[in-house]
């Protein structure tokens, strides 16, 4: 899969979690959603970093 597809999926999941929390649960699960969003952000950042380094090594 392309890097931008995975990052877009992670971003979409983060937004859907926030939307579900606000609309269905009326913000009762803010801590859990914030924690999950942070974990997803870190996963996306690590994935981007590894892909970026791999592409730099291929160019050399």
HURAQUI-V793283 format. One record per backbone hydrogen bond with DSSP energy under -1.0 kcal/mol. NH is the residue of the N-H (numbers start at 0). CO is the residue of the C=O. E is the energy in kcal/mol with one decimal. If there is no record, write none. Layout:
NH&CO&E, NH&CO&E
//
This chain:
5&1&-1.6, 6&2&-2.4, 7&3&-1.9, 8&4&-2.2, 9&5&-2.4, 10&6&-2.2, 11&7&-2.3, 12&8&-2.5, 13&9&-2.1, 14&10&-2.0, 15&11&-2.5, 16&12&-2.4, 17&13&-1.8, 18&14&-2.5, 19&15&-2.8, 20&16&-2.3, 21&17&-2.2, 22&18&-2.7, 23&19&-2.1, 24&19&-1.3, 26&20&-2.8, 27&24&-1.6, 32&28&-2.5, 33&29&-2.6, 34&30&-2.3, 35&31&-2.6, 36&32&-2.5, 37&33&-2.3, 38&34&-2.2, 39&35&-2.6, 40&36&-2.4, 41&37&-2.4, 42&38&-2.4, 43&39&-2.5, 44&40&-2.7, 45&41&-2.6, 46&42&-2.5, 47&43&-2.5, 48&44&-2.4, 49&45&-2.4, 50&46&-2.2, 51&47&-2.6, 52&48&-2.2, 53&49&-2.1, 54&50&-2.1, 55&51&-1.8, 56&52&-1.9, 57&53&-1.6, 58&54&-1.7, 59&55&-1.1
//
